[in-house]
Amino acid sequence: MSRVHGVHPNKTTHQLSLALKDGLVVKTFTVGCKGSKAGIEQEGYWLPGDEIDWETETHDWYCFECHKPGEVLTCDLCFRVYHDECLSDEFRLRDSSSHWQCPVCRSIKKNISKQEMSTYLHFIVSRMKEWAIDRNKKGKDNKHPMYHRLVHTAVDVPTIQEKVNEGKYRSYEEFKADAQLLLHNTVIFYGVDSKQADKARMLYKDTCHELDELQLCKVCFYLSNEHPKNSFCYPCIPNHELVWAKMKGSGFWPAKVMQKKNNQVDVCFFGHHHQRAWIPSENIQDINVNIHRLHVKRSMGWKKACDELELYQRFLRDGRFWKSKNEDKGEEEAESSISSTSNEQLKVTQEPRAKKGRRNQSVEPEKEEPEPETEAVSSSQEIPTMPQSIEKISVSTQTEKLSASSPKMQHRSSQTNNDGVCQNMCHEKYTKIISDLKADHKRETERVVREAIEKLRTEMEDEKRQAVNKAIANMQTECEQKIKQVKKCKEEFLEEVKKLASQHK
């Protein structure tokens, strides 16, 4: 260790004793049987075999914050451990009680719709997969014999994606905890200063940024990833404040206010690229200010930004807000349930009336009284009492008498009008459903095409990178061969010079 890695022998001995204490290596004593070591007892250090059960540990061995060993606090609800000095005052152990929950378990909230959360998390996982592809090219870590001896709870990007697809995450904090666990395992296995650890830190930082953007505004997060037509022009709920913002070296542009901190305002500009920037509050003007006071330069980009602003304001006045597929499905289910409930109520109210009418006709047909809800013969068209038997009164004769009365005709005409209104409403409803399905199909087609293009671009970049690496390797090989030839020629030339010099002497 001192010759190859420059580590002092005392430090090597100390680290070896710690590895023995943790069970990462096994110490053995053997007696030499050859040479000068014959009959002498020697110490040996070996990696432990498969006879040790590594799954019996209930908690991790390294701090979840700094990824280092030492005196740690164990969580009562999960496998995570923390150094007391790595915790903020809010999460430190207050008394000598043995019950303690880690910051991850305290921050998890379970009052979010899983379907809605999975929709948003799919966008974040798709970015994490790029890092996973690079890792899979080098082989999976969990196949290494030392992996399960160092890593307590294994997790990778495919596992996270599977949990998102199955809707197993109960909160965004739980998803963030898995991303942090991925960083934790990478640092433990590869080392704090390794390239893999640096990439894992960047991945975790990007994931935290995406989750912060999601918590800031869910509608903006969804539209920025889905990219439908005029996505930036749809108002959010609640609405973003509209302002004129001025960056250093440019004029005032229309923008949305995303958040405010201290004396800075985070805005997203209207226009082609929809750039984000932190602007000092003194460079912010209300959107209703007179535009001539701003002294703007009316370029093509500025005019396009103003067109987007005008479309946004028109959508806001008309109440046109973006609705995801889940919200549309919920509204359709609510409408169908309301219509089915009203139909059932209509059947319930109509059936007893029909039964009552039939009962009156069969028992006392000559004493039937008109009711507002049922069809009856008017007083001017009373059925004369005939000495005929009841059996001779047929349904057809009564139907003719009822059809001759004016209330029946009025009732039928009003019913026809209601049916026409209902048909018009159904036609409008189904027309809207079909148009929504067409729009969804168009968005889905665009998404599939976009994913295919990105996949082809990635494959082309990989092939290009491989071709460049191969060409560089060939050039290096040729250069090494040329260098060897030059050295050989130089040596031959020097030998000939020496021979000639010896001959002339």
DOZA-286554 format. One record per residue (C-alpha): residue number from 1; residue in three letters; x, y, z. Coordinates in steps of 0.001 Angstrom, whole numbers. Layout:
% DOZA-286554
[pt NUM,'ALA',[X,Y,Z]]
...
***
This chain:
% DOZA-286554
[pt 1,'MET',[0,0,0]]
[pt 2,'SER',[2818,2401,762]]
[pt 3,'ARG',[4720,1591,-2431]]
[pt 4,'VAL',[1786,1594,-4874]]
[pt 5,'HIS',[-781,3948,-3275]]
[pt 6,'GLY',[1426,6022,-953]]
[pt 7,'VAL',[-528,5085,2197]]
[pt 8,'HIS',[1355,5074,5514]]
[pt 9,'PRO',[1663,1595,7111]]
[pt 10,'ASN',[44,2774,10360]]
[pt 11,'LYS',[-3032,3992,8481]]
[pt 12,'THR',[-3205,722,6565]]
[pt 13,'THR',[-3106,-1237,9829]]
[pt 14,'HIS',[-5844,955,11323]]
[pt 15,'GLN',[-8143,556,8310]]
[pt 16,'LEU',[-7488,-3191,8263]]
[pt 17,'SER',[-8519,-3470,11909]]
[pt 18,'LEU',[-11743,-1572,11141]]
[pt 19,'ALA',[-12452,-3905,8219]]
[pt 20,'LEU',[-11935,-6888,10537]]
[pt 21,'LYS',[-14329,-5367,13061]]
[pt 22,'ASP',[-17011,-4831,10393]]
[pt 23,'GLY',[-16537,-8344,9008]]
[pt 24,'LEU',[-15438,-7183,5565]]
[pt 25,'VAL',[-12246,-9286,5755]]
[pt 26,'VAL',[-11324,-12448,7665]]
[pt 27,'LYS',[-8023,-12965,9477]]
[pt 28,'THR',[-6389,-16421,9338]]
[pt 29,'PHE',[-3177,-18002,10626]]
[pt 30,'THR',[-1272,-20500,8475]]
[pt 31,'VAL',[2027,-22354,8866]]
[pt 32,'GLY',[4517,-22059,6038]]
[pt 33,'CYS',[5635,-25255,4332]]
[pt 34,'LYS',[8186,-24058,1762]]
[pt 35,'GLY',[11449,-22186,1718]]
[pt 36,'SER',[12601,-19995,4552]]
[pt 37,'LYS',[9025,-19651,5892]]
[pt 38,'ALA',[8653,-23390,6534]]
[pt 39,'GLY',[7262,-24051,10007]]
[pt 40,'ILE',[6663,-20356,10732]]
[pt 41,'GLU',[3138,-19158,11540]]
[pt 42,'GLN',[1948,-16346,9256]]
[pt 43,'GLU',[-1016,-13961,9270]]
[pt 44,'GLY',[-3364,-13844,6290]]
[pt 45,'TYR',[-6352,-11701,5327]]
[pt 46,'TRP',[-9116,-13022,3094]]
[pt 47,'LEU',[-12484,-11898,1815]]
[pt 48,'PRO',[-15318,-13723,3611]]
[pt 49,'GLY',[-17128,-16442,1718]]
[pt 50,'ASP',[-20820,-17023,1104]]
[pt 51,'GLU',[-21286,-18700,4476]]
[pt 52,'ILE',[-21986,-15299,6120]]
[pt 53,'ASP',[-25620,-14157,6012]]
[pt 54,'TRP',[-25514,-10526,4903]]
[pt 55,'GLU',[-29282,-10016,5018]]
[pt 56,'THR',[-29611,-10247,8803]]
[pt 57,'GLU',[-28681,-6586,9351]]
[pt 58,'THR',[-31736,-4397,9884]]
[pt 59,'HIS',[-30019,-1042,9292]]
[pt 60,'ASP',[-27435,440,6970]]
[pt 61,'TRP',[-23810,723,8086]]
[pt 62,'TYR',[-23104,4226,6712]]
[pt 63,'CYS',[-24626,7631,7343]]
[pt 64,'PHE',[-27289,8480,4757]]
[pt 65,'GLU',[-26124,12108,4618]]
[pt 66,'CYS',[-22290,11967,4475]]
[pt 67,'HIS',[-21962,8262,3490]]
[pt 68,'LYS',[-19322,7617,6183]]
[pt 69,'PRO',[-19160,5162,9130]]
[pt 70,'GLY',[-19145,6018,12818]]
[pt 71,'GLU',[-21547,6452,15744]]
[pt 72,'VAL',[-25001,6664,14170]]
[pt 73,'LEU',[-28687,7004,15105]]
[pt 74,'THR',[-30957,4267,13729]]
[pt 75,'CYS',[-34453,5066,12444]]
[pt 76,'ASP',[-37416,3182,13940]]
[pt 77,'LEU',[-39333,3040,10634]]
[pt 78,'CYS',[-36702,2337,7966]]
[pt 79,'PHE',[-33129,1103,7438]]
[pt 80,'ARG',[-31467,4555,7339]]
[pt 81,'VAL',[-28902,5783,9880]]
[pt 82,'TYR',[-27445,9264,10516]]
[pt 83,'HIS',[-24621,10865,12431]]
[pt 84,'ASP',[-25897,13223,15087]]
[pt 85,'GLU',[-23685,16018,13723]]
[pt 86,'CYS',[-25088,15471,10196]]
[pt 87,'LEU',[-28630,16285,11355]]
[pt 88,'SER',[-30142,19737,11649]]
[pt 89,'ASP',[-31514,20916,14983]]
[pt 90,'GLU',[-35028,20047,13864]]
[pt 91,'PHE',[-34305,16320,13502]]
[pt 92,'ARG',[-31821,15699,16317]]
[pt 93,'LEU',[-32599,13377,19225]]
[pt 94,'ARG',[-34120,15512,21998]]
[pt 95,'ASP',[-33830,13116,24926]]
[pt 96,'SER',[-32345,9739,25790]]
[pt 97,'SER',[-35392,7963,24402]]
[pt 98,'SER',[-34653,5148,21985]]
[pt 99,'HIS',[-37478,6167,19607]]
[pt 100,'TRP',[-36319,8319,16706]]
[pt 101,'GLN',[-37439,8881,13096]]
[pt 102,'CYS',[-35117,9995,10318]]
[pt 103,'PRO',[-35760,13141,8200]]
[pt 104,'VAL',[-36934,11039,5234]]
[pt 105,'CYS',[-39667,9265,7200]]
[pt 106,'ARG',[-40832,12530,8780]]
[pt 107,'SER',[-41118,14310,5444]]
[pt 108,'ILE',[-43172,11625,3683]]
[pt 109,'LYS',[-46798,12689,3119]]
[pt 110,'LYS',[-49464,10272,1922]]
[pt 111,'ASN',[-52323,12524,791]]
[pt 112,'ILE',[-51543,12711,-2951]]
[pt 113,'SER',[-53292,10925,-5825]]
[pt 114,'LYS',[-51099,8048,-7023]]
[pt 115,'GLN',[-52340,8312,-10612]]
[pt 116,'GLU',[-51560,12026,-10798]]
[pt 117,'MET',[-48174,11548,-9121]]
[pt 118,'SER',[-47165,8702,-11477]]
[pt 119,'THR',[-47928,10920,-14482]]
[pt 120,'TYR',[-45495,13587,-13277]]
[pt 121,'LEU',[-42813,11132,-12098]]
[pt 122,'HIS',[-42681,9473,-15536]]
[pt 123,'PHE',[-41059,12640,-16928]]
[pt 124,'ILE',[-38344,12616,-14235]]
[pt 125,'VAL',[-37616,8892,-14628]]
[pt 126,'SER',[-37194,9309,-18393]]
[pt 127,'ARG',[-34255,11653,-17700]]
[pt 128,'MET',[-32801,9283,-15112]]
[pt 129,'LYS',[-32803,6479,-17707]]
[pt 130,'GLU',[-30045,8241,-19671]]
[pt 131,'TRP',[-27723,7762,-16695]]
[pt 132,'ALA',[-28920,4156,-16339]]
[pt 133,'ILE',[-28031,3365,-19979]]
[pt 134,'ASP',[-24441,4473,-19364]]
[pt 135,'ARG',[-24274,2306,-16230]]
[pt 136,'ASN',[-25693,-768,-17997]]
[pt 137,'LYS',[-22970,-600,-20657]]
[pt 138,'LYS',[-20364,-1164,-17933]]
[pt 139,'GLY',[-22303,-4003,-16279]]
[pt 140,'LYS',[-24643,-4109,-13315]]
[pt 141,'ASP',[-23141,-3296,-9927]]
[pt 142,'ASN',[-25147,-5840,-7957]]
[pt 143,'LYS',[-23408,-8709,-9781]]
[pt 144,'HIS',[-20079,-7764,-8196]]
[pt 145,'PRO',[-19145,-10097,-5295]]
[pt 146,'MET',[-18423,-7148,-2963]]
[pt 147,'TYR',[-21654,-5271,-3717]]
[pt 148,'HIS',[-23905,-6847,-1082]]
[pt 149,'ARG',[-21116,-6671,1496]]
[pt 150,'LEU',[-21048,-2878,1216]]
[pt 151,'VAL',[-24577,-1952,120]]
[pt 152,'HIS',[-27420,-2651,2545]]
[pt 153,'THR',[-30467,-1850,363]]
[pt 154,'ALA',[-29950,-2120,-3395]]
[pt 155,'VAL',[-31808,176,-5800]]
[pt 156,'ASP',[-31322,1188,-9433]]
[pt 157,'VAL',[-33124,3238,-12072]]
[pt 158,'PRO',[-35083,276,-13571]]
[pt 159,'THR',[-36386,-524,-10077]]
[pt 160,'ILE',[-37477,3102,-9597]]
[pt 161,'GLN',[-39169,3101,-13011]]
[pt 162,'GLU',[-41009,-130,-12184]]
[pt 163,'LYS',[-42283,1362,-8917]]
[pt 164,'VAL',[-43490,4446,-10799]]
[pt 165,'ASN',[-45299,2323,-13403]]
[pt 166,'GLU',[-47017,265,-10692]]
[pt 167,'GLY',[-47945,3358,-8640]]
[pt 168,'LYS',[-46112,2226,-5492]]
[pt 169,'TYR',[-44886,5690,-4493]]
[pt 170,'ARG',[-47117,7370,-1932]]
[pt 171,'SER',[-45437,10789,-2026]]
[pt 172,'TYR',[-42788,12795,-3856]]
[pt 173,'GLU',[-40564,12612,-762]]
[pt 174,'GLU',[-40523,8821,-1062]]
[pt 175,'PHE',[-39375,9087,-4684]]
[pt 176,'LYS',[-36702,11598,-3666]]
[pt 177,'ALA',[-35533,9213,-922]]
[pt 178,'ASP',[-34952,6469,-3515]]
[pt 179,'ALA',[-32939,8889,-5668]]
[pt 180,'GLN',[-30850,9768,-2605]]
[pt 181,'LEU',[-30428,6046,-1849]]
[pt 182,'LEU',[-29089,5579,-5384]]
[pt 183,'LEU',[-26485,8293,-4685]]
[pt 184,'HIS',[-25698,6763,-1278]]
[pt 185,'ASN',[-25048,3286,-2729]]
[pt 186,'THR',[-22900,4674,-5557]]
[pt 187,'VAL',[-20691,6664,-3168]]
[pt 188,'ILE',[-20299,3664,-835]]
[pt 189,'PHE',[-19441,1208,-3608]]
[pt 190,'TYR',[-17248,3351,-5885]]
[pt 191,'GLY',[-15841,5875,-3415]]
[pt 192,'VAL',[-16439,9516,-2589]]
[pt 193,'ASP',[-14124,10936,-5274]]
[pt 194,'SER',[-14979,8505,-8101]]
[pt 195,'LYS',[-16432,9528,-11467]]
[pt 196,'GLN',[-19504,7402,-10822]]
[pt 197,'ALA',[-20135,9274,-7559]]
[pt 198,'ASP',[-19847,12631,-9357]]
[pt 199,'LYS',[-22404,11507,-11953]]
[pt 200,'ALA',[-24713,10231,-9203]]
[pt 201,'ARG',[-24488,13616,-7436]]
[pt 202,'MET',[-25429,15398,-10669]]
[pt 203,'LEU',[-28336,12980,-11153]]
[pt 204,'TYR',[-29612,13568,-7609]]
[pt 205,'LYS',[-29224,17339,-8002]]
[pt 206,'ASP',[-31222,17291,-11250]]
[pt 207,'THR',[-33906,15102,-9652]]
[pt 208,'CYS',[-34262,17510,-6719]]
[pt 209,'HIS',[-34501,20428,-9160]]
[pt 210,'GLU',[-37255,18664,-11133]]
[pt 211,'LEU',[-39193,17920,-7937]]
[pt 212,'ASP',[-38861,21561,-6853]]
[pt 213,'GLU',[-40222,22685,-10223]]
[pt 214,'LEU',[-43081,20208,-9852]]
[pt 215,'GLN',[-43956,21535,-6404]]
[pt 216,'LEU',[-43755,25094,-7744]]
[pt 217,'CYS',[-46448,24597,-10427]]
[pt 218,'LYS',[-47767,21212,-11569]]
[pt 219,'VAL',[-49423,22579,-14709]]
[pt 220,'CYS',[-46265,24342,-15912]]
[pt 221,'PHE',[-44221,21212,-15188]]
[pt 222,'TYR',[-46614,19013,-17170]]
[pt 223,'LEU',[-46884,21365,-20152]]
[pt 224,'SER',[-43113,21948,-20316]]
[pt 225,'ASN',[-42593,18185,-20649]]
[pt 226,'GLU',[-45603,17264,-22804]]
[pt 227,'HIS',[-45232,20251,-25220]]
[pt 228,'PRO',[-48790,20512,-26613]]
[pt 229,'LYS',[-49703,23317,-29006]]
[pt 230,'ASN',[-49724,26747,-27335]]
[pt 231,'SER',[-48693,25092,-24083]]
[pt 232,'PHE',[-47208,28295,-22675]]
[pt 233,'CYS',[-50432,30225,-23306]]
[pt 234,'TYR',[-52707,28168,-21051]]
[pt 235,'PRO',[-53353,29808,-17659]]
[pt 236,'CYS',[-52555,27818,-14536]]
[pt 237,'ILE',[-54609,27393,-11375]]
[pt 238,'PRO',[-53795,29598,-9498]]
[pt 239,'ASN',[-52823,32111,-12163]]
[pt 240,'HIS',[-49279,33422,-12470]]
[pt 241,'GLU',[-48761,37151,-12155]]
[pt 242,'LEU',[-47997,38813,-15492]]
[pt 243,'VAL',[-45228,41442,-15551]]
[pt 244,'TRP',[-42747,43248,-17753]]
[pt 245,'ALA',[-39248,42061,-16811]]
[pt 246,'LYS',[-35906,43472,-17875]]
[pt 247,'MET',[-32666,41502,-17996]]
[pt 248,'LYS',[-29275,43155,-17933]]
[pt 249,'GLY',[-28378,44405,-21398]]
[pt 250,'SER',[-31870,44017,-22881]]
[pt 251,'GLY',[-35265,45706,-22796]]
[pt 252,'PHE',[-38533,44860,-21089]]
[pt 253,'TRP',[-40202,41587,-22110]]
[pt 254,'PRO',[-43536,40063,-21003]]
[pt 255,'ALA',[-43119,37251,-18475]]
[pt 256,'LYS',[-44842,35084,-15864]]
[pt 257,'VAL',[-43836,35254,-12208]]
[pt 258,'MET',[-42953,31787,-10897]]
[pt 259,'GLN',[-41781,32705,-7384]]
[pt 260,'LYS',[-40334,35533,-5293]]
[pt 261,'LYS',[-37439,35362,-2840]]
[pt 262,'ASN',[-36090,38345,-951]]
[pt 263,'ASN',[-35502,41064,-3551]]
[pt 264,'GLN',[-35388,38691,-6535]]
[pt 265,'VAL',[-38193,37491,-8816]]
[pt 266,'ASP',[-38081,34210,-10739]]
[pt 267,'VAL',[-39763,34819,-14101]]
[pt 268,'CYS',[-40384,32817,-17264]]
[pt 269,'PHE',[-40387,34943,-20420]]
[pt 270,'PHE',[-42877,34754,-23239]]
[pt 271,'GLY',[-41326,34169,-26640]]
[pt 272,'HIS',[-39533,31483,-28593]]
[pt 273,'HIS',[-37334,29807,-25954]]
[pt 274,'HIS',[-39362,30612,-22781]]
[pt 275,'GLN',[-36220,31385,-20801]]
[pt 276,'ARG',[-36108,31474,-16995]]
[pt 277,'ALA',[-34179,34075,-15012]]
[pt 278,'TRP',[-33936,35708,-11589]]
[pt 279,'ILE',[-34619,39428,-12014]]
[pt 280,'PRO',[-34177,42164,-9376]]
[pt 281,'SER',[-37503,43556,-8250]]
[pt 282,'GLU',[-36576,47068,-9420]]
[pt 283,'ASN',[-36465,45708,-13012]]
[pt 284,'ILE',[-40069,44462,-12796]]
[pt 285,'GLN',[-43050,46491,-14045]]
[pt 286,'ASP',[-46769,45717,-13906]]
[pt 287,'ILE',[-48254,44293,-17089]]
[pt 288,'ASN',[-50850,47106,-17268]]
[pt 289,'VAL',[-48242,49873,-17391]]
[pt 290,'ASN',[-48193,52095,-20476]]
[pt 291,'ILE',[-45914,50401,-22991]]
[pt 292,'HIS',[-44551,53728,-24251]]
[pt 293,'ARG',[-42968,54334,-20835]]
[pt 294,'LEU',[-40860,51174,-21179]]
[pt 295,'HIS',[-38985,52299,-24333]]
[pt 296,'VAL',[-38888,48787,-25798]]
[pt 297,'LYS',[-37280,47751,-29067]]
[pt 298,'ARG',[-40030,46180,-31181]]
[pt 299,'SER',[-38119,43296,-32750]]
[pt 300,'MET',[-39617,40155,-34302]]
[pt 301,'GLY',[-38964,38157,-31140]]
[pt 302,'TRP',[-40578,40826,-28980]]
[pt 303,'LYS',[-43674,40883,-31222]]
[pt 304,'LYS',[-43961,37094,-31006]]
[pt 305,'ALA',[-43724,37294,-27223]]
[pt 306,'CYS',[-46496,39903,-27170]]
[pt 307,'ASP',[-48652,37672,-29393]]
[pt 308,'GLU',[-48225,34849,-26872]]
[pt 309,'LEU',[-49103,37248,-24055]]
[pt 310,'GLU',[-52265,38340,-25886]]
[pt 311,'LEU',[-53300,34701,-26445]]
[pt 312,'TYR',[-52664,33948,-22763]]
[pt 313,'GLN',[-54839,36888,-21691]]
[pt 314,'ARG',[-57596,35814,-24094]]
[pt 315,'PHE',[-57563,32274,-22683]]
[pt 316,'LEU',[-57690,33767,-19204]]
[pt 317,'ARG',[-60726,35918,-20046]]
[pt 318,'ASP',[-62527,32987,-21699]]
[pt 319,'GLY',[-61744,30669,-18785]]
[pt 320,'ARG',[-59772,28212,-20932]]
[pt 321,'PHE',[-57521,26279,-18599]]
[pt 322,'TRP',[-55452,23228,-19431]]
[pt 323,'LYS',[-56992,19947,-18321]]
[pt 324,'SER',[-55084,16692,-18287]]
[pt 325,'LYS',[-56520,13384,-19446]]
[pt 326,'ASN',[-57212,12291,-15884]]
[pt 327,'GLU',[-59359,15372,-15199]]
[pt 328,'ASP',[-61319,14869,-18454]]
[pt 329,'LYS',[-61977,11236,-17568]]
[pt 330,'GLY',[-63125,12258,-14097]]
[pt 331,'GLU',[-65579,14788,-15540]]
[pt 332,'GLU',[-66947,12263,-18053]]
[pt 333,'GLU',[-67430,9684,-15306]]
[pt 334,'ALA',[-69213,12292,-13172]]
[pt 335,'GLU',[-71511,13252,-16069]]
[pt 336,'SER',[-72323,9619,-16842]]
[pt 337,'SER',[-73067,8902,-13174]]
[pt 338,'ILE',[-75359,11954,-12967]]
[pt 339,'SER',[-77226,10959,-16147]]
[pt 340,'SER',[-77621,7343,-14994]]
[pt 341,'THR',[-78897,8530,-11603]]
[pt 342,'SER',[-81437,10851,-13233]]
[pt 343,'ASN',[-82654,8047,-15527]]
[pt 344,'GLU',[-83113,5723,-12572]]
[pt 345,'GLN',[-85062,8397,-10701]]
[pt 346,'LEU',[-87250,8959,-13780]]
[pt 347,'LYS',[-88047,5246,-13981]]
[pt 348,'VAL',[-88907,5125,-10291]]
[pt 349,'THR',[-91317,8071,-10579]]
[pt 350,'GLN',[-92975,6771,-13752]]
[pt 351,'GLU',[-93505,3113,-12850]]
[pt 352,'PRO',[-95950,3628,-9929]]
[pt 353,'ARG',[-98033,6014,-12040]]
[pt 354,'ALA',[-98396,3480,-14813]]
[pt 355,'LYS',[-99443,814,-12342]]
[pt 356,'LYS',[-101992,3152,-10792]]
[pt 357,'GLY',[-103531,3925,-14179]]
[pt 358,'ARG',[-103871,240,-15056]]
[pt 359,'ARG',[-105430,-512,-11667]]
[pt 360,'ASN',[-108076,2213,-12144]]
[pt 361,'GLN',[-108875,1056,-15671]]
[pt 362,'SER',[-109384,-2564,-14684]]
[pt 363,'VAL',[-111528,-1934,-11583]]
[pt 364,'GLU',[-113547,1242,-12236]]
[pt 365,'PRO',[-113077,2434,-15798]]
[pt 366,'GLU',[-116179,4681,-15714]]
[pt 367,'LYS',[-115093,6618,-12552]]
[pt 368,'GLU',[-111558,7503,-13684]]
[pt 369,'GLU',[-110529,11007,-12574]]
[pt 370,'PRO',[-107980,13135,-14499]]
[pt 371,'GLU',[-104575,13666,-12868]]
[pt 372,'PRO',[-101859,16084,-13962]]
[pt 373,'GLU',[-99197,13381,-14087]]
[pt 374,'THR',[-101163,10675,-15952]]
[pt 375,'GLU',[-103108,10557,-19198]]
[pt 376,'ALA',[-106918,10540,-18650]]
[pt 377,'VAL',[-110126,11278,-20525]]
[pt 378,'SER',[-111478,14802,-20035]]
[pt 379,'SER',[-114876,15535,-18456]]
[pt 380,'SER',[-116399,16476,-21811]]
[pt 381,'GLN',[-115530,13067,-23169]]
[pt 382,'GLU',[-116824,10945,-20342]]
[pt 383,'ILE',[-117467,7336,-21154]]
[pt 384,'PRO',[-121207,6695,-20933]]
[pt 385,'THR',[-122318,3962,-18629]]
[pt 386,'MET',[-123435,1088,-20793]]
[pt 387,'PRO',[-124940,-2159,-19652]]
[pt 388,'GLN',[-122055,-3960,-21224]]
[pt 389,'SER',[-119703,-6237,-19397]]
[pt 390,'ILE',[-116227,-5147,-18443]]
[pt 391,'GLU',[-114698,-7847,-20630]]
[pt 392,'LYS',[-115891,-6048,-23798]]
[pt 393,'ILE',[-113821,-2955,-22995]]
[pt 394,'SER',[-110576,-3519,-24875]]
[pt 395,'VAL',[-107273,-1696,-24699]]
[pt 396,'SER',[-107658,-512,-28271]]
[pt 397,'THR',[-110922,1365,-27609]]
[pt 398,'GLN',[-109492,3099,-24597]]
[pt 399,'THR',[-106377,3972,-26554]]
[pt 400,'GLU',[-108481,5619,-29252]]
[pt 401,'LYS',[-110370,7685,-26724]]
[pt 402,'LEU',[-107210,8770,-25048]]
[pt 403,'SER',[-105603,9721,-28334]]
[pt 404,'ALA',[-108593,11840,-29240]]
[pt 405,'SER',[-108103,14126,-26267]]
[pt 406,'SER',[-106047,17299,-26616]]
[pt 407,'PRO',[-103866,16928,-23476]]
[pt 408,'LYS',[-102413,13739,-24902]]
[pt 409,'MET',[-101349,15509,-28083]]
[pt 410,'GLN',[-99825,18381,-26126]]
[pt 411,'HIS',[-97958,15987,-23888]]
[pt 412,'ARG',[-96525,14152,-26890]]
[pt 413,'SER',[-95403,17315,-28615]]
[pt 414,'SER',[-93607,18557,-25497]]
[pt 415,'GLN',[-91978,15167,-25117]]
[pt 416,'THR',[-90748,15331,-28705]]
[pt 417,'ASN',[-89210,18743,-28079]]
[pt 418,'ASN',[-87420,17441,-24996]]
[pt 419,'ASP',[-86127,14479,-27000]]
[pt 420,'GLY',[-84801,16861,-29636]]
[pt 421,'VAL',[-82971,18944,-27020]]
[pt 422,'CYS',[-81564,15776,-25486]]
[pt 423,'GLN',[-80382,14575,-28893]]
[pt 424,'ASN',[-78701,17918,-29543]]
[pt 425,'MET',[-76977,17766,-26162]]
[pt 426,'CYS',[-75852,14184,-26795]]
[pt 427,'HIS',[-74593,15185,-30237]]
[pt 428,'GLU',[-72569,18048,-28767]]
[pt 429,'LYS',[-71258,15813,-25987]]
[pt 430,'TYR',[-70118,13049,-28335]]
[pt 431,'THR',[-68682,15585,-30770]]
[pt 432,'LYS',[-66607,16987,-27919]]
[pt 433,'ILE',[-65514,13488,-26871]]
[pt 434,'ILE',[-64470,12631,-30441]]
[pt 435,'SER',[-62544,15892,-30819]]
[pt 436,'ASP',[-60803,15261,-27488]]
[pt 437,'LEU',[-59907,11733,-28609]]
[pt 438,'LYS',[-58494,13100,-31859]]
[pt 439,'ALA',[-56432,15665,-29971]]
[pt 440,'ASP',[-55183,12993,-27555]]
[pt 441,'HIS',[-54297,10741,-30482]]
[pt 442,'LYS',[-52407,13578,-32139]]
[pt 443,'ARG',[-50486,14362,-28940]]
[pt 444,'GLU',[-49712,10677,-28433]]
[pt 445,'THR',[-48472,10372,-32025]]
[pt 446,'GLU',[-46253,13424,-31617]]
[pt 447,'ARG',[-44891,12030,-28363]]
[pt 448,'VAL',[-44094,8644,-29937]]
[pt 449,'VAL',[-42408,10319,-32909]]
[pt 450,'ARG',[-40417,12568,-30578]]
[pt 451,'GLU',[-39286,9592,-28479]]
[pt 452,'ALA',[-38316,7672,-31622]]
[pt 453,'ILE',[-36291,10634,-32892]]
[pt 454,'GLU',[-34536,10983,-29533]]
[pt 455,'LYS',[-33795,7255,-29506]]
[pt 456,'LEU',[-32362,7399,-33034]]
[pt 457,'ARG',[-30302,10452,-32114]]
[pt 458,'THR',[-28925,8656,-29062]]
[pt 459,'GLU',[-28060,5565,-31098]]
[pt 460,'MET',[-26390,7685,-33781]]
[pt 461,'GLU',[-24364,9535,-31158]]
[pt 462,'ASP',[-23304,6226,-29599]]
[pt 463,'GLU',[-22267,4830,-32980]]
[pt 464,'LYS',[-20430,8040,-33798]]
[pt 465,'ARG',[-18666,7943,-30422]]
[pt 466,'GLN',[-17681,4317,-30935]]
[pt 467,'ALA',[-16388,5043,-34442]]
[pt 468,'VAL',[-14343,8001,-33180]]
[pt 469,'ASN',[-12918,5951,-30308]]
[pt 470,'LYS',[-12042,3139,-32692]]
[pt 471,'ALA',[-10338,5548,-35108]]
[pt 472,'ILE',[-8388,7146,-32251]]
[pt 473,'ALA',[-7302,3722,-31013]]
[pt 474,'ASN',[-6124,2747,-34515]]
[pt 475,'MET',[-4212,6008,-34873]]
[pt 476,'GLN',[-2578,5506,-31479]]
[pt 477,'THR',[-1578,1965,-32453]]
[pt 478,'GLU',[-73,3192,-35731]]
[pt 479,'CYS',[1782,5980,-33930]]
[pt 480,'GLU',[3210,3509,-31426]]
[pt 481,'GLN',[4362,1248,-34261]]
[pt 482,'LYS',[5991,4191,-36045]]
[pt 483,'ILE',[7711,5240,-32816]]
[pt 484,'LYS',[9047,1711,-32334]]
[pt 485,'GLN',[10335,1650,-35915]]
[pt 486,'VAL',[12030,5017,-35460]]
[pt 487,'LYS',[13659,3835,-32221]]
[pt 488,'LYS',[14823,643,-33887]]
[pt 489,'CYS',[16306,2552,-36841]]
[pt 490,'LYS',[17996,4944,-34448]]
[pt 491,'GLU',[19548,2077,-32498]]
[pt 492,'GLU',[20782,419,-35717]]
[pt 493,'PHE',[22248,3703,-36886]]
[pt 494,'LEU',[24082,4187,-33583]]
[pt 495,'GLU',[25491,658,-33770]]
[pt 496,'GLU',[26787,1264,-37293]]
[pt 497,'VAL',[28372,4526,-36192]]
[pt 498,'LYS',[30091,2724,-33317]]
[pt 499,'LYS',[31380,19,-35683]]
[pt 500,'LEU',[32762,2585,-38096]]
[pt 501,'ALA',[34421,4476,-35254]]
[pt 502,'SER',[36050,1315,-33952]]
[pt 503,'GLN',[37341,446,-37450]]
[pt 504,'HIS',[38924,3882,-37942]]
[pt 505,'LYS',[40723,3662,-34618]]
***
